[in-house]
């Protein structure tokens, strides 16, 4: 596998604070994901494979959709974060979720899933179409393929002369993901990825959380996101800890919004889903 086809470094790093950030991220994007699952046709009684489960947020939502008669199998390469996912599932009293540590491209998994789902996972895979082609082998006829991925290109619409702080954050964020090897336009690339994997043309939607009120949770989320990527921001010489001043970032973004009355857009997500022939 050559360098350009290797899996990307996980840009956000691995830490307890990053796990907390993932949980907050899921809360901000929860409505988008739930609408996505409804459109995709995920329903009670299904057996669903969740690719890249992380702290378990997608698996927990799926468990609600499939109900007590359904099953969710969550897979992630990070054994430690799956311990958090297991604890959260137990606390929520979901008995229909199982978490497995490993890579879905190499694990021996059954071939009777009703749906395969992933959120922000293909963007880190060196060859997303090949990964998707492999995953589909685990679906039964008539199964559902549903992936939700970030898309950074629309962020140019958020750049404005009156918001220098947000302009810097947008540029720094996109650059660090690019340099870590992540697919920063995976959202728009979902269409060709599905087709390259031999799937039908997917149904697509575009959504992004936005906010401006003083008590909006997005400010804290952005601060925590930049706290997670700060090591790579410095390693790649994109910016410095002093320039970022991460501990005051949420309040400074809030102040900028209050001054110019221009809302903040979080990274947009594009969703794609298909149902295979029976």
Secondary structure, 3 states (H helix, E strand, C coil): CCHHHCCCCCCCCCCHHHHHHHHHHHHHHHHHHHHHHHHHCCCCCCEEEEECCCCCHHHHHHHHHHCCCCEEEEEECCHHHHHHHHHHHHHCCCCCEEEEECCCCCCCCCCCEEEEEEECCHHHCCCHHHHHHHHHCCEEEEEEEEEEEEECHHHHHHCCCCCHHHHHHHHHHHHHHHHHCCCCCHHHHHHHHHHHCCCCCCEEEEECCEECCCCCCHHHHHHHHHHHHHHHHHHCCCCCHHHHCHHHHHHHHHHHHHHHCCCEECCEEEEEEEECCC
